[in-house]
């Protein structure tokens, strides 16, 4: 199984890129080919897919979040790799995950090739799995802000247990939205003063 490759981008097409690595030119289908530049070195997250009629295909992703959401989408009945790529070309990984978690059929149905019924099926079948996904972009934001909030709350005399409980509640209320430090702090203080 291939996890990722490093190489030099040789061609950028409408839905594919060609990456040269160790003397091989690999064609990868990708949702955002415009994120890659010709003659630049890059690391690409890869998924190898086998279709009974057309054989093997390689799918390449600019980020691990893209790859993880792609893998999530193709687990749904009626969503193949091409439709999953279209989803990622239309919506960001975070938007897709939030839409599934919040039963936002309209956001999913805004993707070409997905009607309301299919959007409902996607949210219904993938909700539990989507809840288990922690996107790197969101984790990075949380990692940067929450420790600072914890420090400030500790200096105000709150216990680790109180801070942890408030943190869980805030994360639930945020529904994956990112808040600046001052808003996080305000929310935490409101919860801790109850």
N, C-alpha and C positions, 0 to 999 in steps of 0.2 A: 504493500500500500504506500502511496506517495502522500506525504504530509505537506511539504512545501519544496520549492526549488529557488535557487538563486541563479541569476543569469543576466544577460544583456538583452534589452528589448530591441528587436530588429525591425518589426513592422507593427503598426497599429491600424486595425480595420474598424468597421462599423460595430462589430460584435465580437471580434477576436483580436488577439495579439500573438505575435510570434516571438518566442524567447529563445535565444541561443545559450545553451548550457553544455559544457563538456563536448563541444563539437556537434551537438544535436540541435536542430531547430524545431521547437515544440509549438504547435498551434493550440492555444487555449481560448475557449469561449469565456467571455467575461462580461459582467453587467455594466462596468464603467471603463471601457477602453481608453477614454480621454484622460483617465488618471495616470496613464503610463506614457512616458516620453521615449521616442526612438533614440537609440544609442546611449541609454542610461542603464546602470546596473540596478537591479531590484530584487527583492524577496517577494515571492508570490505564493500564497496559500493555495494548495491544489486539491481538487477532488477528482478521482478517477471514476468514470461512470461507464457501465457496460449495458448496451441495449441489444436485445436479441436480433433485431433486424439490421441495425446500422453499425453494430460493433462498438469499439471503445471511443470514448470522448474524454478530453481533459478540460476541466473547468478551473479557471484561475481567479483569485480574489485578492484585492488590494489589502484587505485587513482580515484578521481572524474572525471579527464580528460578522463580516459579509459571508464568510464560509460557513460559520455556525448557523446563521439564519437560513442560508441556502439548504443546508443539510436538514434543518427543521422542516422547511417548506416541502421538500420532496418526500417527506414521510407521510404527507397527506394524500389520500386517494384523489386522483384526478389532477394532481399538480406534478408535472414532470419538470425536468431540468430547464427547459426553455421558458416555461411559465415562471419558474422560480427566479430565473435571470431577469425576466421582465419586471417582476416585483421589485428586485433589488436595483434595477435601472430607474424605477419610478419613485420608490420610497427608500429612505435610509433604513439600516438594520434596526435602529432604535425605534423608528416610527412603526415598523412592521410588528415588532415585539409588543409595543404599547397598544397597538390596535387590536392584536389578538387578546392580550390580557384584559382590555377594557371593552371587549365585544363591539369594537368600532367597525362594523361591517362596511360603512361608507368609505372609510380610508382604504380598506382592502379592495373594495369594488371599484375604486378609482383606477386600478391597474388594468390596462388593456387586456382583454381576454378573460377577465374575471367578472362575473355577474354577481348580483346580490345573493343568489342561492349558494354559489360556490364560496363566496366570502363568508357566509354564515357557517358553511361546512368547515372551512379552514379554521375559523375562530373556535368552533365547537370541538373539533378533533385535536387541535394543537394547543389549546389553552393551558392544560396542565404542564405540558413540556415547555411551553414558552415561559411559564412562571419559574421554571428551574434554570433558565438561562440568565447568566450575569454577563452582560456585554462589557468588553474591555474599556470602551470609551466612558461608560457610566461608572465602572469600578474606579477608573483613574480619577474621575472627578470627585467621587466619594472619598477616595484615599487622600486626595489633596485637602479637602475641606473638613471632613468630620474629625480627624485628630486635633485640628486647631480648635474646633468647637468644644471637644472633650476637655482639652487643656483649660480653656476659659471657664468651663462649668466646674471643673475640679478646683480651680483657684477661688471660685465662689462658694466652695464648701459642699458641693453635691457629691454623693457617693458614686462609685463605679456602677453599682447596680441601678441606681436611679437614672444615671446617664444612659446606660444600655437600654433600659426600658423606654426612655424618651426617644432614643435613636430608632428603635424598632417602629414606634408609633409614627414618627416623622416619615420614615421610609414608606410606610403604608399610605399615608396621606399624600405624599409627593407623587405617587403613581409613576415613578421613574423620571419625573421632571427634575431638572437640576436647579438648585437655588443658590444665590450668593450667600456668603458667610453671614451677613447681618440678618437676613431672613431666616436662615437656619437657627441662628442664635436666639432670635425672637421666638420662634416656634418652640424651641427647646425650653426656654424660660417659662413660657405660657403653660406647657405640659407639666413642668416640674413644680410650678406654683399651685397646682390643683391639689 
